[in-house]
């Protein structure tokens, strides 16, 4: 008599992790792995939704102990005031230490020059890499996700950078079975991406589940904007609008938040988490593809910046 073995689907098990639980578990493991392997890790924290989720995961990974990492923000001087206010409030709430690398200070010192188009996002590379060198950070957490853009899609969770913070694809290591290799020579460091396998929808569903507070800019509100290169940009001191561009008040929200000069808003009436999640689920454009002018400068814009040491 032949005996047939029954194979049970692990998702039917009452002990199986949900999709969000699995992503959270992976990220928590990465944070703890870095804490055990590196001496001076730092979390890039801008007050944007991905860095907010990343900090939330770090808090959970080490609770009830404090987060054993400092925070670093590269401030372009053109950031949204609502986001900076949120950043400072969260840092104070959790008793964290924040380093701010200022693009404006580099411009004032003559180390950087303003671009003709007014955008400062590409100018972040030098302040970032020099802050890493100055504070001797050996692991730098970033909120990059593989679903955002093709240069990020091929990134490892542990991404080795040389002494100039540059990325070399030939030096990246395999990460089989979630085994991460953090070895690096003096002067080198590793960029770490705990949200690599998350999607934009995952991030929002996790925010909803964990009841994470966000800057109001992520929800629909009326704002004075103007059209440029197919995007709604915020009027401000950074250089917009030009004489030929007219402003108008529209009901918009932001899918991603960066420098005001290159972060576009989307028309939206989504004022709640449920409405935002429904909107994202129906979208066929990635958040960066739809709203980031700095990624549209060339086909390889993000790839070039990654090689230079930004991402």
JOURLIN-V721629 format. One record per backbone hydrogen bond with DSSP energy under -1.0 kcal/mol. NH is the residue of the N-H (numbers start at 1). CO is the residue of the C=O. If there is no record, write none. Layout:
BEGIN
nh = <NH & NH>
co = <CO & CO>
END
This chain:
BEGIN
nh = <12 & 13 & 16 & 22 & 23 & 24 & 25 & 26 & 27 & 28 & 29 & 30 & 31 & 32 & 33 & 34 & 35 & 36 & 37 & 38 & 42 & 43 & 44 & 45 & 52 & 53 & 54 & 55 & 56 & 57 & 58 & 59 & 60 & 61 & 62 & 65 & 71 & 72 & 73 & 75 & 84 & 85 & 86 & 87 & 88 & 89 & 90 & 91 & 92 & 93 & 94 & 96 & 99 & 101 & 103 & 106 & 107 & 108 & 109 & 110 & 111 & 112 & 118 & 123 & 124 & 128 & 129 & 130 & 131 & 132 & 133 & 134 & 135 & 137 & 138 & 140 & 141 & 142 & 146 & 148 & 153 & 155 & 159 & 161 & 162 & 165 & 171 & 172 & 178 & 179 & 188 & 189 & 190 & 191 & 192 & 193 & 196 & 198 & 203 & 204 & 205 & 206 & 207 & 208 & 209 & 210 & 212 & 218 & 219 & 220 & 221 & 223 & 225 & 226 & 228 & 231 & 233 & 235 & 236 & 239 & 245 & 248 & 250 & 252 & 253 & 254 & 260 & 262 & 264 & 265 & 266 & 268 & 276 & 277 & 278 & 279 & 280 & 281 & 282 & 290 & 291 & 292 & 293 & 296 & 301 & 304 & 305 & 306 & 307 & 308 & 310>
co = <9 & 10 & 13 & 18 & 19 & 20 & 21 & 22 & 23 & 24 & 25 & 26 & 27 & 28 & 29 & 30 & 31 & 32 & 33 & 34 & 139 & 70 & 141 & 72 & 48 & 49 & 50 & 51 & 52 & 53 & 54 & 55 & 56 & 57 & 58 & 62 & 97 & 43 & 99 & 101 & 80 & 81 & 82 & 83 & 84 & 85 & 86 & 87 & 88 & 89 & 90 & 91 & 71 & 73 & 75 & 102 & 103 & 104 & 105 & 107 & 106 & 106 & 115 & 120 & 121 & 124 & 125 & 126 & 127 & 128 & 129 & 130 & 131 & 132 & 40 & 190 & 42 & 192 & 196 & 145 & 149 & 152 & 191 & 189 & 166 & 162 & 168 & 169 & 175 & 176 & 185 & 161 & 138 & 159 & 140 & 157 & 193 & 195 & 199 & 200 & 201 & 202 & 203 & 204 & 205 & 206 & 207 & 215 & 216 & 270 & 252 & 250 & 248 & 233 & 231 & 228 & 226 & 224 & 240 & 236 & 242 & 225 & 223 & 221 & 266 & 217 & 78 & 259 & 291 & 232 & 253 & 251 & 272 & 273 & 274 & 275 & 276 & 277 & 278 & 286 & 287 & 288 & 262 & 293 & 298 & 300 & 301 & 302 & 303 & 304 & 305>
END
